[in-house]
Amino acid sequence: MLPLIITGFITIRWLDVIDVLLVAILFYQLYSLIKGTGTINIFIGIIAIYLIWVLVKAFEMELLTEILGQFISVGMIALIIVFQQEIRQFLLLLGSPNFLKKGSKSFINIKWQLNQLEGLDIEPIVNACESMASSHTGALIVIAKKNELKPYVETGELLNASISKQLLENIFFKNSPLHDGAVIISGNRIKAARCVLHVSEKADFPSYVGLRHRAATGITEESDAIAIVVSEQRGEISISQNGILTINIKAQKLREILIKEFQVI
């Protein structure tokens, strides 16, 4: 095959360009699966360790090279354990007939589909939470940011509906078949209801709060989402960000937090 570029130091072939593009698409799809989650920090840490290993190997620092080399060799097993959910999603995506079409389209467009860019319809959420708190209706609302929370959306009933106060109240009405579990909002749409979340395992968690609060904290530990809880027993609104639960806030405070996090200026 004829070379694309020839210099005094390197020859670049068309196959090299295709190779780089395919690797870039694969990495972009992998990144899209873990963006906004805690695992992305682990992923960056692993890349940093690998780059340090390459550097110390180039400088022939034998002791560090040996230690980091052993860590990297064992690290493959750790990768499978830590990223088992992401690896499963990636393999499912890779096995999809439309993988190359979707991958190339996503890579060429390279646009962030963030809630911040679209804005979030805040008032129906705040008004629904205030109304449910006054009527002691339990609720758990998760608002996605960079991470679209697709694995959690798939555990519930898909809705893909516009955000409205009436719909949120109907979902969490005690006789509604959808009231158990969480509502997930992403891209300014109610994506799903009755979603199953992982609960926080913090040992110092307040004993007087229930599973909704633990689930809200758990999802914000694992992602960049914001979770809102309405307590059925106490009629209080709570919010969780970055794994930190703030209990008993007023509707106006909730509005201010959501405006700061999601409103387009």
N, C-alpha and C positions, 0 to 999 in steps of 0.2 A: 504494500500500500504506500502511495506517495506521501511524504511528510508534509505537514501543514506549515510548520515554521522550522527553519534551520538557523541556528546561531553557532557561535564558536564554542558554546558550552553545552547546549542541549538541543535535542531534536524533538519536536512536538508533532505527533501524528494525529490523524482524525480519530483513531481509536482511543488515544489519551483523552481527547476532549469528551468523547462519549462516556468514557470511564468516569471522568470527574462529574459529569452531569448526572449519571445514574447514582453515584455515591451521594451526591448532593440531595437528590430526590429522596433517597432512602433515609438520610439523616434528617431531612425536613419532616418526613412522615413520622419518624421516631420522636422528634422534638414536639410535634403537634400532639402526640399522645400523652406526653408528660409535662407539657407547659403548665405553669400555674400550680403544680403539685410539689410536695416536699421532695419527691424523688428526683426532681431536676437538679437540686443542690447536690445530691449524691452522685448524679451523672457528671456534673461539672467537677466534683472532687475526684472522681475516678480518672477523668481526662487529665486533670492537673497532675495526679500521681504518675500517670503514664508519660507525660511530657517531661516531668522531673527525671524519671527513669531513663528516658532517651538522652537527656542532657548529661546526667552523671556517667552514663555509659560512654558518651562521646568524649568526655574528659578522663575516661579510664579510672574512675573512682571505684575501685573493685568492691569495697565493703558495702557502700550504699547501693551499688549496682546489684549485688547479690541479695541484699535485704529486700529492695524494691522488686527485684525479679521474682523472688519467692512470693511476695505479696500479690503481684499481678497474676502469677500462675494459679494461686489459690482463689484469687478474686473472681475468676470465671464462675466458680460455684456460688460465690456470694451474689454475683450479678443475677443468676437464675433465681435465687431465693428472694432477693430484694425486688427485682423487676418482673416477677412471675406474671402479674396481672397485665403489665404493659407489654411483655413479650407475647402473651396470648393474644392481645389485641392486634399487635403488629403482625403476627403470623396469620390471623384472620384477614387482616387487610391485605397482606401479601398474596393470600390465596384467592382474593376477590378477582373476578374476570376483568373488572374495570380499574384495577390497581394503577396501571401505567397511565391511563387516561386521567384518573383522579389525581394521581401524584404529579403529573406534569402540569395539569391545570392549576393545582394548588401552588406549585413551585413558581410557575411563570407569573401568576397574579401577585403572589407574596403580599397579601393584604391581611391586616389583623382584623378579625371580626370580634371586636371588643364591645362590651356593653357601654364603655365610656364613649366610644365613637358614635354610637347610635343614640345614647341617652337612655335613661330608665324612667318608665312611667311610675313615679314615686308615690304620688298622692293616693291612688287606689290601694297600694300596699299599706301605707300608714293608716289610712282610714279603716281598712279592714282589720288591722291589728288592734286599733283603738276600740272598734266595735266589739271584736271578739273578746278583748280583755274585760270590757264592761259586762259582757254576758257570760264570762268564765268559760269560754269555748277554747279548748286546747288547740294549738296550731304550731306547725314547724315549717318555716319558709326559708329555703336556701336560694340565695342569689349568686349565680356564677359570674366570674370575671374572666380572666384569661383561660382558665381551665373550664371547658364546657360541661364537665361532669358526666360524660356519656355513659360510663359504666353504671353510674347510679341512676341515671335517667332510664336505662334499660331494665331496671328492677321494678319499675312502677308502671302505671297506666299512662300511655302516651296521650297527650292532649293537644299540644301545640296551639294554644288558644291565646287570645289577647288578654292582657292583664285587666281585671276589673274587680272592684270591691265585692260585688254580688257573687261572682264566681268563686273567689277565695272563701267567702263565708259559706257558700253552699258546699264546697269541698270539705271543709272542716266541721260542718254541722254533724252533731253526734250520731245521727241516724244515717248519715251518708256512707255508702260503701267505700268511699275514697278517703275518709277522715283519718284513718291510721297511716302512719308514715309521714313522709315529707313531700312538700311541693317544691319542685325545682324550677327556678326562673332563669332563663338564659337567652341572650339576644333580644331582651324586652318581650319575651313570650313565656307563657306558662308551658313549659315543655312536658312535664309529667307530674302526676300525683301518686300518692301511696308508695313513694320510693323508700327503699331500705338503705339506711346509713350505718356506718361503723360507729360504735360508741367510744367515747374517750375512756382511757384506762388510767387516768390520773388518780393517784391515791388520795390526794388532798381535796378531792371534789366535794362541794357542799352536800351534806347528807339530806338536806330538806328539799332538794330538787330531784326531778325524775329523769326518765330515760330520754325525753325530748331534749332536755338541756345537755345531757351527755352526748347525744347524737349530734346536736348543734356544735358542740365543742370538738367532737371527733372529726366532722367534715372540715372544719376550719383548721384543724391540725394537719390534715392531709392535703389541703388545697388552699387557694387564695380566695375562696368563696366567703360570703358573709351570711350568717344564719340568724334568723329571728325566731324567737320562741314566745308563745303566749301560754302562760300557765293556767291550766284548768282549775286548779285548787285555789290559787291566790289571785287570779285575775291580773297578773303582772306581765309586762313586756320585757323580755331580755334579748340581748344581742351578743353574738360571739364573733370575734375577729382574731385571726392568727392564733387560734387555740385559747384565747382569753375570753371568758364569759363575764359580761356585765349584766347584773341582775337588777330588775325593777327600774326601768327607765321610762320617762314620759314620752308620749307620742311626738312632741316637738323635738326632743333629743334624738329620737329615731329618725325623724325627718332630716335633721341637720347632718347626721352621720351618712345617710343615704345620698343626700345632695353632695356632700364632700367626696364620696367614693364614686358616684355614678353620673352625676348631672353634667351635661355638656355646658361649658361656659362660653 
